[in-house]
């Protein structure tokens, strides 16, 4: 897939390899590289995997490997749990005394 100049994209960078991490960081942190993922607008046409320069919403220019074109959030908080809805209603009643305090 190719991006055109001005497309909204996501780039990836390895800032520090795991060998370059500071010795005082925790072991689980020390065992992985320090990475960044930054979104912005491409300054040139590119394909996934190419090194590109982007301009972020705040005007910074960032170089990185193009990993996604028109990225979006893909997470959610799972399916609705009716019991939790009831807990919220019960808690509101306990805290605010139901209709007496409206």
ZIVEN-V136642 format. One record per helix or strand of 2 or more residues. SS is the DSSP state (H for helix, E for strand). FROM is the first residue (numbers start at 1). TO is the last residue. If there is no record, write none. Layout:
BEGIN
SS/FROM/TO
SS/FROM/TO
END
This chain:
BEGIN
E/2/3
E/8/16
H/18/20
H/27/30
E/34/42
E/46/47
E/51/55
E/61/69
H/82/96
H/98/101
END
